[in-house]
Every structure is written in C-alpha cells, then in structure tokens.
Amino acid sequence: MPAARTAQHHAVRAIAARGLSHPLTQALLAAAVLTAAAAWEAGHCVTDIHPPLTRRGKS
C-alpha cells in the first residue's frame, strides 16, 4: 500500500511540474492507477490510502 501512495505523489508532482499532457506525467498516472488497483485487489480500502479529511474547527 505505501507503493500506491508513493506512485500517486509522484504523479501529482509531475502534473504540477510538467502538466497533465506530458508523457512522463501520463506514465506516472498509469503507474499510480495500477498500484491503486493492486492495493484494492489486495483488500485495502480507499480510506487506507486517503484518510478522511478533518474539517477545521471540528474535533
């Protein structure tokens, strides 16, 4: 599961640095999709990778 989070972070950084249409960005997005799918198939929930956001002012 850490691989899925890492792949997603790399893809987001590539989007910020190079834009969505850059070939490297697209390759990193594809890698993020594959690792997320593998994590899902292994039984991990989306919330394992993306914890729920906490709202400001609420505890």
C-alpha positions in Angstrom: 0.0 0.0 0.0 2.8 2.5 0.6 3.6 2.0 -3.1 0.2 3.3 -4.1 0.6 6.4 -2.1 4.2 7.0 -3.4 3.0 6.5 -7.0 0.2 8.9 -6.5 2.5 11.5 -5.0 5.0 11.2 -7.9 2.1 11.6 -10.4 0.8 14.7 -8.6 4.3 16.3 -8.6 4.7 15.5 -12.3 1.4 17.2 -13.0 2.5 20.3 -11.1 5.9 20.4 -12.8 5.2 19.3 -16.3 1.4 19.5 -16.9 -1.2 16.8 -17.5 -0.3 16.1 -21.1 3.4 15.5 -20.7 4.4 11.8 -21.5 6.2 11.4 -18.1 3.1 12.6 -16.3 0.9 10.2 -18.2 3.2 7.3 -17.4 3.3 8.1 -13.7 -0.5 8.4 -13.7 -0.7 5.0 -15.3 1.6 3.6 -12.6 -0.5 5.2 -9.9 -3.6 3.6 -11.3 -2.0 0.1 -11.5 -0.7 0.3 -7.9 -4.0 1.6 -6.6 -5.8 -1.3 -8.4 -3.3 -3.8 -6.9 -3.9 -2.4 -3.4 -7.7 -2.6 -4.0 -7.4 -6.2 -5.2 -5.3 -7.0 -2.1 -8.2 -5.9 0.1 -7.1 -2.4 1.0 -9.9 0.3 1.1 -9.5 3.7 -0.5 -9.5 5.2 3.0 -6.4 3.2 3.7 -4.6 5.3 1.2 -6.7 8.5 1.5 -7.7 9.1 5.2 -10.8 11.2 5.6 -10.2 14.9 5.7 -10.8 16.6 9.0 -12.8 19.8 9.0 -11.3 22.9 10.5 -13.0 23.9 13.7 -14.3 20.5 14.5 -12.7 17.9 16.7 
